[in-house]
Amino acid sequence: MVKPLPITFDFATWTQLVPESEIRRLLRFKVRYYFAGGKPGVLPTEALSNTLIELGKYCLQLIGEGERGRVIEVFNYCPTEGVKELRETFANLLRERDGLDVCWEDITITTGSQQAIYAILDVLLNPGDVVIIPRPAYLGFVNAATKFMANIVTVPMTEQGIDPEHVRKAIRLSSEKFNRRPDLIYVIPDSDNPSGTTMPLKRREELFEVALDEGVLIV
Ligand SMILES: Cc1ncc(COP(=O)(O)O)c(C=O)c1O
């Protein structure tokens, strides 16, 4: 039996504001396909294992050479934005593969995309700011936006992702209803969670144009 705690406490108010997960609600029904959790079935297992072995060998070699201090450096805190070499690797990838004009200082490493979502909303949103999201949207984003007390305007998801014209209407709605322009549009252009949709290039370009026209960030 679980023993009650000897003190009582309240959870933070925002925890009461988070709506029930629509996906979990759907899971009460028997479904053929399970879209609730993103759990990659394909991972570079050998490459990841070999990297760990290489790192271990490198550290043992340093210890053998009396360089324990450098090993402590390897496992210690790193700069908040991430290790420079890793940031450079990602910047090179984005430049060479995607033709993006970025340098390593534009890159920040996080422990996952959920941390990135929190960090982005943390620095962009004041209570009452407006965000545009698809309906349905990834719950981790909805919960984070709720926590930062954002007003959420939704646009319907279609088979080709969100429709940029719906986004334009949502921006107008935001001005009418909340008297302010939205701060950002949240979109997952590839393999959206939970809908699984991927936006065709033309739609992405149209969405980009709408965001540029209206001065709204795309996350
Ligand atoms: C769309 C989306 N964003 C973010 C996350 C969280 O990812 P991470 O584990 O990298 O924090 C998930 C996990 O399922 C996801 O589906």
The ligand as an ORCA input file, in Angstrom:
! r2SCAN-3c Opt
* xyz 0 1
  C       6.416     15.673    -33.031
  C       7.262     15.351    -31.857
  N       7.993     16.344    -31.298
  C       8.769     16.088    -30.222
  C       8.824     14.824    -29.658
  C       9.690     14.637    -28.459
  O      10.889     14.197    -28.932
  P      12.189     14.035    -28.044
  O      12.145     12.653    -27.513
  O      13.304     14.242    -29.035
  O      12.176     15.083    -26.978
  C       8.072     13.771    -30.200
  C       8.103     12.434    -29.608
  O       7.309     11.570    -29.932
  C       7.263     14.045    -31.328
  O       6.521     13.105    -31.883
*
